Amino acid sequence: MLPPNASIGPHVHRELEEFYYVLHGQGAVTVGAETASIKDGDAIPLRLGDINSFTNTTQEPLEFLIVGISRDKTHRLDNVDVDIPSSK
């Protein structure tokens, strides 16, 4: 769950692919340089190495079902924060 007006900053998983399913709420997802609105029933697949971030743009919680698929059973969840240069 992502609280109202909160975000998960840009990050990448090098050993894990993910699938986000929006159970309830609205927000935005950025994958690479592309940003899209998300809402109930939307699915967001993320491949290895996809830089991604999520933002809840409302006053209601944004709830996800998240499935992670490891590259192989010897690797654990890895999360690497990514500095994104601002475009000015």
PyMOL commands that set and color helices and strands:
alter all, ss='L'
color gray80, all
select strands_A, chain A and resi 7-12+16-24+26-31+34-39+43-46+52-56+63-70+80-81
alter strands_A, ss='S'
color yellow, strands_A
deselect
rebuild
show_as cartoon
